[in-house]
Amino acid sequence: MVNAWLGGGKLKMKVICAWCGKDMGEKDGKGVEGVSHGICEDCANKHFPEMTIPEPHALKVRTELRRQPTWELQQAYEALQVYEALRGGQTTPGMEDQASAIREILWERGKWHPA
């Protein structure tokens, strides 16, 4: 380890998923060599489905929605609620993403007040 440091080589830290043990590659060890734990995308989706990171597409959708007048967003949100009710309360990930994006923008405008 000292030889790698003195020789100018970067020390690497192996990263493994703390949930399933999957090897997630290496990262800069910042002067320390060893193992670090994280969570892989599969386990994150499985164990924490409510925690999603906006992807570029989702950001683009939100940018487009921000250009819409508030009344149109409110109508679209109501339509999603009606559609969900017609499906017996069943939603799809796409519906939830749309509803979440609309709620976020209405909240930014002071027009969304969670119950």
ZIWOMO-V592749 format. One record per helix or strand. SS is the DSSP state (H for helix, E for strand). FROM is the first residue (numbers start at 0). TO is the last residue. If there is no record, write none. Layout:
SS:FROM:TO  SS:FROM:TO
This chain:
H:1:5  E:11:16  E:22:27  E:33:37  H:40:46  H:55:65  H:69:85  H:92:107
